Every structure is written in structure tokens, then in C-alpha cells.
């Protein structure tokens, strides 16, 4: 039986730029197999994509540059992704759910609400910074139709995680009982972003935590 890696090797050796998109379209459906979805090269390509985006911007993102950054042949990219749009959509989902998994680990830990919230804020700011302002543009390019609905579906998972964190804080007497759990979680999600101006990271995170925990007014 011909293995997935055999197809990949063959495409590396016989890559033809004229027929690559057709070949990639056909092989795209093979990429839904468990082997392809979990292949290290697929993740390497996604990680390379965000590095190229940071360096060159969305307009400078080309499959050739991604392949070079990932140290694979251009044809290999088409084994895992049908086209550039498919690559970008996978990138958004990969990095978003990777971030959500980290948040879920923090939420499920035992410990004071303050400590867990501080770690969630740290993860959030780092994730926003990683995109360097490209998130919205990449999302629109990846899913031009119903972008809002697609992103809302992903964000709902994040909202539920924050609601769990807030609810547990209430149960432990660490969060004001009269606060609406859903709206409090939404407020945390909205506030936990990078500032538009440059500030020392640790000082900003600590101050953000204090504002969220104690408020602003006397």
C-alpha cells in the first residue's frame, strides 16, 4: 500500500507549478486522514506561515515563502492545504484553538482566582502580540463569506472557559456574587488585549489585573 509519505516524496520530486493546484486539489481530500492532520510537517507549515506573515504581512505571504521557511518543497504545502485561503483558515483555527487549550489548562487548575486570571491575561496578550495586528485581515482573507459567524463559533468556546473561571471565583468567594457571570467573562475577553502604545509588558499586565480586580473609581 502506498503511504502518505510516499505521495509526499513523489510530489517533492516531480513538482510542476502548472499542475500543482490541480494535484493539490485532489490530494486535499486525502489530507483529512488522521495521518495528514497530525503530521508534524503540517504543523511546521502552519508555524512557518505565521512567521512569514509577521515578517512580510498578508500581501507578502506566498506559498513559496512559506515552503522555504518550513524547509519543505512547495508541493508539500499542497498536500496539506488546497490553496492559500485554505492555509490561512487552518492557521487561524490552529493558533486559536492552541491558545484556547492553554487557557483551558489554566482554568482547570486548582488555585486562587487572581493567579489564574493573571495567567489567562498573560496568555491573551502574548497571543494578540503574536498576530501583530494581522488577525482581522487574515480572518477575512481566510473566510471571506460569513467571517463573523465563523469567528463567533470559535470565540464562544473562549467565552465559556472564562465563564467557568468567573463562576468558580464566585463559588470561592473571590469574585463579587452580584456580577453577571456571562458579562464579566465578556469584559475580561474584551479588555485583555495589547495596548496601542508601547508599555513594559509586566507592568501593563499587573496594572490590567488590578483594574479588573479592583475597578477604577473610588
N, C-alpha and C positions, 0 to 999 in steps of 0.2 A: 504494500500500500504506500502511495506517495504521501509523505508527511508534509505538514505546513512549511517546515523549514526547507524542504526540497523545492517547493514553489518559490519561496523567498530567494533562495540561492539562484534559481533559474532566472528570475526576474532581474536580479542584480547583474547577471552575466549577459543577458540578452535585452536589456532595457532599450526601448525605442521610443523617443519622445513623441512621435506621431501617434503611435498606438497605445501609449501608456494610459491615457484616460479611459479608453475603451476597456483595456485589460484591467485597470483599476476598478472600473465599474463592476465588472464580472466578479472580480476577486473580493470586492467589498462585502458581498453576501457571505463569503467564506469567513470573513473576519468576525462574524458573530459567534463563531465557535468559542468554546471556553479557552482553548489553547491560544487563539489570537487575542482574545480580550484580556488575558492575563499575561501575555508575553512581555518580557522585560523591554524589548525593543519598542513596543507601543508606548510604554510609559516614558522611555527615553526620548521618543519623538515629541511627546507632549511637553516634557520638561524643556526640550530644546526650543520648542515653539514659543514658550513664554519668554525665554531668554532673547530670542530674535525680536520678539515684539518690544521688549524693553529697550533694546539697542537701536532698532530701526523704525519702530512704530508700525501701525497697521498697514499703511501704504507701502512700507518697505518689506512686508512679510511675503516671502516667496518660498515655494516648496523646496527649491534648490538650496536656499539658505538654511532652511530647517534641516534638510538631509545632511548638509555639511556640518552643522552644529551638533547633530545627533550622531555623527560619524557612521552614517548608513548611506546606501545608494538611494538616489531619488526614487527609483522604482519601488523600494521597500516601503516608502511612505504610502504609496497607493495600495499596498497590501492591507494596510490597516485603516485607511481613510479614503473615501470615494473621491473627494476633491478638497479644495481649500476650505470651503464652507463647512464641510463635514469635520475637518480637522479642528476648526475653531469651535464648533459646537461641542466636540468631545473635550476640548481644552477647558472650556467654561465649566462643563459638568464635572470633569476630573478634579480641577482645582477647587471648585466649590464644595463638592462632597468630601474631598480630602480635608478641607478646613472644617466642615461640619463634624466629621469623625473625631477630630481633635477636640472640638468644643464638647461633643458628647462624652468623651473620656473625662473631661474636667467636670461636667455637670454630674456625672455618675460617681465622682469621688466622694468620700466622706471628708468633711471639713467645714470650717466656717464659711458662711455666705460671702463675706468680704474677700477671703482668699480666692475662692473660686471665681467670683466676679472679676477680680483683678487679673486672673489668668485668661479669662474669656476676653477681656478688653485688650490684653497684650496680643492674643492670637488674632483678634479682629483688626487691630491697627497694622500688624505685620502683613496680614492678608491683603488689606487695602493698598498698602505701600507696594506690595509685590506687583500689583497691576499697574501702578504708576499712572492712574487716570485713564487707563485704556479699557476698563471694564465695560462701560456702557457702549462704546464704539464696537468692541469685539462682540458683545452680545447681539447688537443689531445686525452686524455682518453675519454672525453665525445663524441667527434665526430671524430673518427679515419679516416673516409673517408671524403675527401674534407674539412678538418679543415679550411683551408684558405678561401674557399668560404663561409663557414658558418659564420666565424668571420667577413669577409668583409661586408656581408649583414647587420650585426649589426653595424659595425663601420661607415657605410655610413650615418646612422641616426645621429650619433655624428658629423660627418663631416658637415652635413647640418646645424646643430644647430650652430656650430662655424662659418660657412659661414654667417649665419644670423647675428650673433653678430658683425662680421667684417664689413659687409655691412652697418649695422646701424651706426657703428662707423664712417664709411666714410661719410655717409649722414649727420652726425652731425659735421663733420669737425674734428673728434678726431683721425682718422686713415688716414694715407697718401693715397691719392686718386690713386697714380700710382701703389700701391701694388696690386698684383693679389689676389683677394678675396679667391679663392679656395686654392692656395698655402700658403697664410697667415694662413688660418684655419688649414691646414695640419701641418704647422710648430708649431702652438700653441699645437696641439694634440701631436706632437712628443716630444716637449720639456717639456711638463708638466708631468713629471714623478719623482719618488723619486730618489735622488742621491744614488750612490752605497755606499758612506761613510756616517757616521752619522754627521748631522749638526743640529743646533737649527731650529726647524720647522718654526717659524715665520720669522726668519732672512733669511732662504732659500727662503720662499715664496715671501718675499718682494724683495729680490735680483732678483729672477726669473722674477718677474713682471717688474722690472726696465730694465732688459736685453731685455725683449720682447718689451717694450715700447720705449726704447731709443737706443737699439743696444749696440755694444761693442766698435767698432772702433771710433776714434776721427774724 
